[in-house]
Amino acid sequence: MAVKQGIWLIHNEASGSNDEAGLARVREHCRARGLPVVDETSFPRDDLPTHQALDAAGIGIAALFAGDGTINAALDALAGWSGKVLVLPGGTMNLLFHRLFGDCEMKEAIDAVAEGSATTCRAAMIESAVGSGYAGVLTGPGTSWNTVREAMRNRDLAGMAREASDALEHTLEGPPVACVEPALGKAEGYPLIQLEPTREGIEITAFHAETTGEYVKQTVALLQHDFRAGPHDVLGREDAVTLRTIGAEELGLLLDGEPVSASGAVTFRLGNAEVDMLTTRPDG
């Protein structure tokens, strides 16, 4: 059955596709498909809507058109809400959107919701004492490349060159991170470990650079924020994994792209989002 109702649009002006033209395209296509935008939140300038505000406005769908960090904050805020969340590709990588809708375009996802062919799921996510990861978690000295991404986003060429130099040095010389429980991969650790939630468990991928050629390849991959293009090993899938920095107490993390610092070992567990998400791939 086709869906005909208004939606609440949550976006972030600093995200990859959130210029006024991009937002206008979202509003227009939603309106054309019987899903008019009846209210909006520009996060973090505005506070995220509460369950009570959404219900009082008669909203059944909250659309998130933003990058991973804003989506993370919104999903945490919407946990326990009785409505549905529509994740749209408003960032750089859009990992959660593609898990929910595959390789389709944004308009196709909106069409599926409007036509009633989309279903709902409680998407797999990663839980920890320091926060949640819906798209994924990165840890290790290689996470310092996040500062390069921010300089690129701000079109700061001088800052990008400076941050790239510092990030490369930190990646090569910073204390590595290892999987300690279960013990997976190299005991001496890696410069970057990625955790990705899947239905079958947390997929653990370790990135390395052991030759000059691999250093160059990994540097390009990090600069493009496309980690899988660099040399890596998939260590396995687990329901829980504990990571620790070798030779240091601090564990640097990116939770859905947002930097977080932890102390000592941190355990990450597979969980499920606490709000219904619209999807065309409920088993994806």
Secondary structure, DSSP 8 states (H G I E B T S, - for coil): ------EEEEE-TTSTT-SHHHHHHHHHHHHHTT--EEEEEETTTS----HHHHHHTT--EEEEEE-HHHHHHHHHHHTT-SSEEEEEE-SSS-HHHHHHHTT--HHHHHHHHHHT--EEE--EEEE-TT--BSS-EEESGGGGGHHHHHHHHTT-HHHHHHHHHHHHHHHHHS--EEEEETEES-TT-BSEEEEEEETTEEEEEEE---SHHHHHHHHHHHHTT-GGGS-EEEEEEESEEEEEETT-SEEEEEETTEEEEEES-EEEEEEE-SSEEEES-TT-
